[in-house]
Amino acid sequence: MKPLSGSITDQAPADPAATEDMLASQPIGYWAGLVHEAVTRRLRDAMARIDVTQPQYWVLNRVTGGPTPPSREGVIAELTPLAGGQHEIPRVIDQLLHRGWLRIDTGQNLHLTDAGEAARIRLRRLATELRAEVHKDISDEEYVAALKVLRTMIANVEGNGIS
C-alpha cells in the first residue's frame, strides 16, 4: 500500500495475516475485537462446562466485594452495563437465589451463602488458570504496557469527542 503521508502511519485494512512490519498500520478496533471475542468465548466455554455463566461470576464477585452487603438494585445498576441487556442481571440474581448461592435479607441486601462462596472461589481459580493461559509468553510489564496504550487510545477518542 502506498503511504498517504510521510509523518503519520496510514490506516490499512484489517489483515489477520499482517506481518510484523505491517502491524503499526492495522486497525486497533479489529484486533481488540478479536481479542475480546476469543478471550470471552474461552472463559464462557470453560464456565459452561461447570454450569456457570460469566454474569453469574460477576454477581458473586460483586456481592462479596464490599464492606457492606450490596442491595439487589445496586448490583443490577452496577453490572447491567456489562451485561447483554437490562434484564440479564436480575435474571442472574434470581438464578443464584434459586441455586442457593445467594440469599436476600429483609432490606433487599444480597449475601453469599456458604455454597455461593465455595462456587466463587472455584470460579476464581478457574479464571486465574484461564488468565495464565491467555497471558502465556507475555510478561506483566508487556501486559501493563498494552493496557496503558489502550487507555491512552480511549482517552484520545473520548477526549476528542469522536464516537
N, C-alpha and C positions, 0 to 999 in steps of 0.2 A: 504494500500500500504506500503510495506517495504521500509524504507529510504535507499537511496544510500550512504548518508554521514551524519555524525553527526553534522557538522558545518554549512551547507548550507541547506536551505529549498528546498526540492525537488519540481520539477515541476510536478504537477498532470494533468491528462486530464481534460479538461473543464467539469464542472458538475454544471448545473443550480440548482441542489438540494443540493449543498455542504452545510454542516453545518458550523456554525461559527468557530468551531475549525479546519476546513479544508480550510478556505478561504486563509490563507497565502500561500498555495501551488497552488492556482488557477492562470491560465494564464491571465495576465493583458490585453492582446490583445483581448481575448474573451469577457471579461467583459466591456472593453472600447468600443468595437464594439457594444455590446448590448445597452449600454447607448446611444451611438451616433445614432443608428438606432431608438430607442424608442423616444428620445427627438426630433430628426429631423422629424420623422413621425408625432408626436403630433403637432409640430409647423406648419408644412406644411398642415396638415389636417385642423387646425384652420384657417389658412390663406386662404385656398381654399374655405372655407365657405363664405368668403367675396371677392372672385375672385381676390386674390393677391397671388403671389408666394414669396418664401423666397428670391430668387435672385432679385426680384423687390424691396423688402425691403432693401437689401444690397445696391442697386444703389441709392435709395432715401437717405439713411443714408450717403453714400459717397459723394453725390452731396452737401449735406448740411454741411458736416463735416469739412470744412477748411476755412481759411481766404480769399482765392480767389477761384473763380469758377474753378472746375476741367475741363480739356479737356475730350472730348469723349474718345480719345485714352488713356488718363491717367487712366480713370475709368476702361476701358477694361483691361489694363495691370495689374492694382491693383487687380481686382476682378476675373479675369479668373482662377487663381489657386484654388479658392474656388468653382468654378462652374463645371458643368458637361460637359466640353469640351470648345474648343476655340471659338465656335460660340454662346454660350448661352448669355453672357453679351451683345454683340452687339444686339442680338435679344431683350433682355430685355430693353435696351435703346430705341430701336425703338418702342416697345410696350408702354413704358411710354411717349414717344413723341406723339404717336398716341392717347393715352388716355388723353393727355393734362396735365399730371403731371410734365413733363419736357419741357423745351424749350432750344433751342440751339442758341447761338449768332453767329455773323459773324466770330468770332475767333475760332469757334467749341468748345466753352466752354458751359458746361451744367449748367442750373439753374432750381430750383424748381419753379413751378407755385404756386399760392395760393392753388389750388386743390391738387397739389403734396405735399405741406407742410401739409395740412389737413390730407391727407392719411398717411403721415409719422408719424404724431402724433397719429393717430388712431392705426396704426400698432405698434408703440412703446408701447402704452397702452396694446395692446393685448400681445405683447412679455413679458411685465412686469408681466401681470397676469399669463401667462404660466410659467414664471420663478418662481413665487411664488408657483405654483402647483408642479413644479419639485423639488423645494427646501423645500417643506413641511417637517417638523421634522428634518431639517438639519440646524444647526447654521452657521452663517457666518464664525466662527472660524473653524468649521469642513470642510466647503467648501474650505476655503483658504488652510487648511492642505492637502486636497485631491489634489488641483491643484499644490501645491508645490511638492507633491510626483510625480505627473505626469510629471511636468517639470524636476525633477531630473531624472526620467526614460528616458525621451527624451534625456537629456544631456548625460546620461550614454551610451545610444545606439549610438548617433551621435558622441560622443567623442571617442568611441572605434572603429569606422569605421564599425560597424555592420549595415547591411542594410536588 
